[in-house]
Amino acid sequence: KPLVNTRSIKRVASSLTADRQLPAQPWVFERMLDRCTVVNHRKLVEMVPHALACGQLALAEASLCSLEYIEAKATAGALRDYLRECLQYLALVGAAFGSAPAAAAASE
């Protein structure tokens, strides 16, 4: 039977759930004359689709309704992706409330 130190396992497990206190990533890294010039492409590409895939609809809704997010998507030339994300969000919300037509329309 291997020797297992349960105290160290519990300490490691509790530290994994702790907040790492990382700074929030902005949508835009650099602004000049009130226009965004350098956008955070990784966050634009990954965050909202990941939130939708995980079912975190509140986070996705907050991002999709953010003017800063919309401006960053427009600057990156990704408005088509933004509209696709909106349709996917509406399909998920419609499915959550039992609206089959909304889910079918968004999947097209």
CORSULTA-V429333 format. One record per run of one state. SS is the DSSP state (a for helix, b for strand, c for the rest). FROM is the first residue (numbers start at 0). TO is the last residue. If there is no record, write none. Layout:
ss=SS from=FROM to=TO
ss=SS from=FROM to=TO
This chain:
ss=c from=0 to=4
ss=a from=5 to=15
ss=c from=16 to=26
ss=b from=27 to=31
ss=c from=32 to=33
ss=b from=34 to=38
ss=c from=39 to=39
ss=a from=40 to=53
ss=c from=54 to=55
ss=a from=56 to=63
ss=c from=64 to=65
ss=a from=66 to=74
ss=c from=75 to=77
ss=a from=78 to=95
ss=c from=96 to=98
ss=a from=99 to=106
ss=c from=107 to=107
